[in-house]
Amino acid sequence: METQGARRAWQRRHLRQTVIGTGIVGAVIGVLPWLAMLVLGSRGRAGAVPARPLLLHLWEAGLFVLMCVVGCVVLFGLLPMALQYAFVRGARWWTGRD
């Protein structure tokens, strides 16, 4: 039977790996549309539309990538882990093991 400290250490490692993994996936999801926009360029743009400042584009792209990372970490990482933890705690309480 494993000790409480070993279980908590495993949970911390699992949480760290989940946050890192889902953060990388979120960064890739956030960067791909931006790279596609850079590759495709301004082919579909009307000629009369004034150009926006580059700093504004970078700010919006940075916010988009950040929101993708945070959204993926919460939606695909922390929420499923919280549901699993609640289910295990409930099952242990229900069976009288905890």
N, C-alpha and C positions, 0 to 999 in steps of 0.2 A: 504494500500500500504506500502511495506516495505521500510525502509530507505536505503541509500547507504552504511552506516556503517554496518548495519545488514547484508546486502547482501555480503559485503566483508568479514565479520567475518565468515559467512557460507562458503564462497569459501575457506578461509584459513583452516577451519576445514575439509572440504571435501578433499582438497589437502593433508593435513597431513594424513588423514585416508587412502587415496589412496596410498600414498607413503609407508606407513607402511604395508598395506595389500599386495601390490604387491612385496614389499621387502621380506616379509615372504615367499610368494609363490616362489620367485626367490631363496631364501636360501634353501627351501625344494627341489626344482628342482636341485640345485647345489650339495646338500649333498647326495641325493639318489644314484647317480652312484658311488660316493666315498664309501658309506656304502656297496653297492653291491660288489664293488671290495674287500673291507675288508672281507666280509662274504665269498665270493667265494674263496678268497685266490689266490694261484698261481697254480691252477689245470692245466691250459692250457699253462703253461710256458715251454719252452724248457730247458733242463738241462744245456746246454753250455752257456746260456746267463748270463753275470755277473749281480749281483744285483746292483741297483742304490742306492745312499745314501738316507736315510730316510728324511733328510732335503729337498732334491730336490722334493721328493714326496709331502711333506707338502706344499712346496712353490707352486707347480703346482695345488694342490687341493685348496689352498687358493685363488689363482688367478681365478680358474674355478668358485668357489662359488661367488667370488666378481663380475665376469663378468655376471654370471647368475642373480644376484641381480640387477645389474645396467641395464642389458638388459630387465629384466621383468619390472622394474620401468619405464623405458623409453617407451618400446613397449606397455605394457598393462596398464600403469598408466598415464604418462604425455602426450603421443601422443593422446589417445582418449579424454582426458580432453581438450587439445588444439583444437582439431577438434570440440568438442562440443561448446567451448567458441567462436570460430570463426563463427560457424553456428548461434549461438544465436545473436552475435553481428551483423552479416549480416542480419538476419531476422528482428531484431529491426531497423536497418538502412533502410531496404527495406520497412518496414511498417510505418516508420516515428515515431516510439515510442521512439527513443533514441536521 
